[in-house]
Amino acid sequence: MVHVKICGLTDLNDALTAAEAGADMLGFIFYPGSPRYVSPDQARAIVTALHERYPHIRTVGVFVNETPAVVWQVLEYCGIQLAQLHGEEPVTWLKEPSVLAGRAYKALRLRSQAEADRLAAEYALPLSLAEHMGVPSLLVDAYHITVRGGSGQLADWDVAAWLARQHRLLLAGGLTPANVAQAVRCVRPWGVDVASGIERAPGRKDPTAMRTFIRLAKETLPED
């Protein structure tokens, strides 16, 4: 069954709705340039209340070019388990002796097959480690010249499908209730990640769209 990450949460009710609907991972964006930015204090309050009712939900902090020390401090303060690195972070941050080793995976915004092969070979977590952590080996998002994520643009599904045959791939980029089933069938990802595609305003989710997205993602069978 496909895993589902709901990202860009800023509201406790939205987080609780996502958990109740069957989401596996919930994401909080700590990049000030995002319209879905939350402060560590806001995220801490949401995560604390969320885990009182849904302790099994995996939480993810999304960071862009912060230092490992800052990322680790925010994770610890907020009670968030994992970091999604969405900038130009070096691969050494994913390995020992970095404080993020075992707690982070890389997001890639890919422009070509050649770039996908090169960056995936460098950044993808080994399968054994990803399985142990319960996370994707890497995330693939749509490339945008200025926007780091949540642009609403589709990722290249052909490139993503190629990577999904080799890695535990989390697919992001322009997913909505209208296209998530097709994405699952075509790409066969480990999981799907949605932010803007289920919103009524940046950072505020549409409950009906969110429930529909999760249901379709989990009910759809990949193509043979």
C-alpha positions as CSV (number, residue, x, y, z in Angstrom):
1,M,0.0,0.0,0.0
2,V,1.2,3.5,-0.9
3,H,2.3,5.7,2.0
4,V,0.9,9.2,2.1
5,K,2.6,12.4,3.4
6,I,0.5,15.5,4.0
7,C,2.9,18.5,4.0
8,G,2.7,22.2,4.8
9,L,0.5,21.8,7.8
10,T,0.0,24.9,10.0
11,D,-3.2,24.0,11.9
12,L,-3.9,21.3,14.5
13,N,-7.4,20.5,13.1
14,D,-5.9,19.8,9.7
15,A,-3.2,17.6,11.3
16,L,-5.8,15.6,13.2
17,T,-8.0,15.2,10.1
18,A,-5.0,13.9,8.1
19,A,-4.2,11.4,10.8
20,E,-7.7,10.3,11.2
21,A,-8.0,9.8,7.4
22,G,-5.0,7.5,7.3
23,A,-2.0,9.7,6.5
24,D,1.4,8.1,7.4
25,M,3.5,11.2,7.6
26,L,2.8,14.8,8.3
27,G,5.1,17.6,7.3
28,F,5.9,21.0,8.8
29,I,7.8,23.6,6.8
30,F,10.5,25.6,8.6
31,Y,11.6,27.6,5.5
32,P,10.7,31.2,6.0
33,G,10.3,31.7,2.2
34,S,7.3,29.4,2.1
35,P,3.7,30.5,2.5
36,R,3.3,27.4,4.6
37,Y,6.0,28.3,7.1
38,V,5.5,27.5,10.8
39,S,7.6,28.6,13.7
40,P,9.1,26.0,16.0
41,D,6.7,27.1,18.7
42,Q,3.7,26.6,16.4
43,A,4.9,23.2,15.2
44,R,5.7,22.1,18.8
45,A,2.1,22.8,19.9
46,I,0.6,21.0,17.0
47,V,2.9,18.0,17.2
48,T,2.4,17.6,21.0
49,A,-1.4,17.6,20.7
50,L,-1.2,15.3,17.6
51,H,0.9,12.7,19.2
52,E,-1.3,12.5,22.3
53,R,-4.0,11.1,20.0
54,Y,-2.0,9.6,17.2
55,P,1.4,8.6,18.6
56,H,2.2,6.4,15.6
57,I,2.2,9.3,13.0
58,R,5.6,10.1,11.6
59,T,6.3,13.8,11.6
60,V,8.7,15.5,9.3
61,G,10.4,18.9,9.4
62,V,11.2,20.5,6.0
63,F,14.3,22.6,5.9
64,V,16.2,24.6,3.2
65,N,19.9,25.1,3.7
66,E,19.9,25.3,7.5
67,T,22.9,23.9,9.4
68,P,22.7,20.4,10.8
69,A,22.9,21.8,14.3
70,V,19.8,24.1,13.7
71,V,17.9,21.3,12.1
72,W,18.6,18.9,14.9
73,Q,17.6,21.6,17.5
74,V,14.3,22.3,15.8
75,L,13.5,18.5,15.5
76,E,14.3,18.0,19.2
77,Y,12.4,21.1,20.4
78,C,9.3,20.3,18.3
79,G,9.3,16.5,19.0
80,I,9.6,15.8,15.2
81,Q,11.2,12.6,14.2
82,L,12.6,13.3,10.7
83,A,14.1,16.0,8.5
84,Q,13.4,16.5,4.8
85,L,16.3,18.5,3.3
86,H,15.1,20.6,0.4
87,G,18.0,22.8,-0.5
88,E,21.6,22.3,-1.6
89,E,22.7,20.3,1.5
90,P,25.7,18.1,1.0
91,V,25.4,14.3,1.2
92,T,27.6,14.2,4.2
93,W,24.7,15.5,6.3
94,L,23.0,12.2,5.8
95,K,26.0,10.2,7.0
96,E,27.8,9.6,10.3
97,P,29.1,11.6,12.2
98,S,26.4,14.2,11.3
99,V,23.8,14.7,14.0
100,L,21.2,14.1,11.2
101,A,22.4,10.7,10.2
102,G,19.5,8.3,10.5
103,R,17.0,11.2,10.8
104,A,17.0,12.8,7.4
105,Y,16.4,12.2,3.7
106,K,17.0,14.4,0.7
107,A,14.5,16.0,-1.6
108,L,15.6,16.4,-5.3
109,R,14.1,18.8,-7.8
110,L,15.1,17.1,-11.0
111,R,15.5,18.5,-14.6
112,S,16.7,15.5,-16.6
113,Q,17.3,11.8,-16.5
114,A,21.0,12.3,-16.3
115,E,20.7,14.6,-13.3
116,A,18.3,12.1,-11.7
117,D,20.8,9.3,-12.1
118,R,23.7,11.4,-10.7
119,L,21.9,12.9,-7.7
120,A,20.1,9.7,-6.8
121,A,23.3,7.7,-6.8
122,E,24.8,10.4,-4.5
123,Y,21.9,11.1,-2.1
124,A,19.5,8.1,-2.0
125,L,19.5,6.4,1.4
126,P,20.5,2.7,1.3
127,L,17.4,0.5,1.2
128,S,18.3,-1.2,4.5
129,L,18.6,2.2,6.3
130,A,15.4,3.6,4.7
131,E,13.5,0.5,5.8
132,H,14.9,0.7,9.3
133,M,14.0,4.4,9.5
134,G,10.6,3.9,7.9
135,V,11.2,6.6,5.4
136,P,11.8,7.0,1.7
137,S,15.2,6.7,0.2
138,L,14.6,10.1,-1.4
139,L,11.9,12.5,-2.5
140,V,11.4,13.7,-6.1
141,D,9.7,17.1,-6.6
142,A,9.1,19.3,-9.6
143,Y,11.9,21.6,-10.6
144,H,11.1,25.3,-10.3
145,I,13.6,28.1,-10.8
146,T,12.6,30.0,-7.7
147,V,10.1,27.9,-5.6
148,R,11.5,25.2,-3.4
149,G,8.3,23.2,-3.2
150,G,4.6,23.5,-3.2
151,S,4.7,25.1,-6.7
152,G,1.8,22.9,-7.9
153,Q,3.8,21.9,-11.0
154,L,4.1,18.2,-11.9
155,A,7.3,16.3,-11.4
156,D,8.6,14.4,-14.4
157,W,6.8,11.0,-13.9
158,D,9.0,9.2,-16.4
159,V,12.1,10.1,-14.5
160,A,10.3,9.4,-11.2
161,A,9.2,5.9,-12.4
162,W,12.8,5.1,-13.4
163,L,14.0,6.0,-9.9
164,A,11.1,4.2,-8.2
165,R,12.3,1.0,-9.7
166,Q,15.5,1.3,-7.8
167,H,14.7,3.3,-4.6
168,R,11.9,3.8,-2.0
169,L,10.6,6.9,-3.8
170,L,8.4,9.6,-2.3
171,L,6.7,11.4,-5.2
172,A,5.8,15.1,-4.8
173,G,5.0,17.9,-7.3
174,G,1.5,18.9,-8.4
175,L,-0.4,16.0,-7.0
176,T,-4.1,16.4,-6.4
177,P,-7.1,14.2,-5.8
178,A,-7.7,14.3,-9.6
179,N,-4.3,12.8,-10.6
180,V,-3.0,10.9,-7.6
181,A,-4.4,7.6,-8.8
182,Q,-2.8,8.0,-12.2
183,A,0.5,8.9,-10.5
184,V,0.4,5.8,-8.4
185,R,-0.3,3.6,-11.4
186,C,2.4,5.2,-13.6
187,V,5.2,5.8,-11.2
188,R,4.7,3.0,-8.6
189,P,6.2,5.1,-5.8
190,W,6.8,4.0,-2.2
191,G,4.7,7.1,-1.2
192,V,3.1,10.3,-2.4
193,D,3.5,13.8,-0.9
194,V,0.9,16.6,-1.2
195,A,0.7,20.2,0.0
196,S,-0.9,22.7,-2.4
197,G,-3.0,20.2,-4.2
198,I,-5.5,19.8,-1.2
199,E,-5.6,23.4,0.1
200,R,-8.2,26.0,0.3
201,A,-5.5,28.6,1.1
202,P,-1.7,28.2,1.6
203,G,-1.2,26.1,4.8
204,R,-4.9,25.4,5.3
205,K,-6.2,22.1,4.0
206,D,-9.6,21.3,2.5
207,P,-10.8,18.4,4.6
208,T,-12.8,16.7,1.8
209,A,-9.9,17.0,-0.7
210,M,-7.5,15.7,1.9
211,R,-9.6,12.6,2.7
212,T,-10.2,11.9,-0.9
213,F,-6.5,12.2,-1.8
214,I,-5.5,9.8,1.0
215,R,-8.2,7.3,0.1
216,L,-7.4,7.3,-3.6
217,A,-3.7,7.0,-3.0
218,K,-4.1,4.0,-0.8
219,E,-6.8,2.2,-2.8
220,T,-5.1,2.5,-6.2
221,L,-3.0,-0.5,-7.4
222,P,0.1,0.2,-9.4
223,E,0.1,-1.0,-13.0
224,D,1.7,-4.4,-13.8
